[in-house]
Amino acid sequence: MCSLQDNSAHPLPFLGTNDNLIRWSPDGKALWVFKANETPTRIERLDPVTGRRELLQEITPLGTAGFFTIMTISLADDPKAYCYTSWEYSSRLFQIDGAK
């Protein structure tokens, strides 16, 4: 986090290496984050001062055949309105008939 008063940067100890920043909350008091490579994907409100996390939304992709991960998430001010991009491996899908 960066202070606007003295332009100094301060680390956010509660932000993990697997956390992906989506945006600041509309009130500017929290970060909205998600963890990469988790399905379903939890979108959390993270208080950068206390480290407290609160679940805002959970996303489960509609089709999971070939699904690998959610790449990015965009949220409106109302976190129930969202869109995301995902990575899928459709070239790795196989159908086996008659296997025993």
C-alpha angles and dihedrals in degrees: 000000000000125000114226091204099062101007091239124146123229124191119241103228092190094057108092128209090250093051116105118202115231100174146297116286115257091256091053093233101104144032123238109220142167133196118241119234097024122121120221088035116223118214108204137189107228121197103214092204101049102019091232113155126204126186112243102170141346120217124203115180114242095229118035099179104117092357114151110167147327108256105188137001129202121196132194119220085271101061091210087075108071146139130200142185121226138192118232133182104213090160090066097059116115134182118205119190124194097012115156 
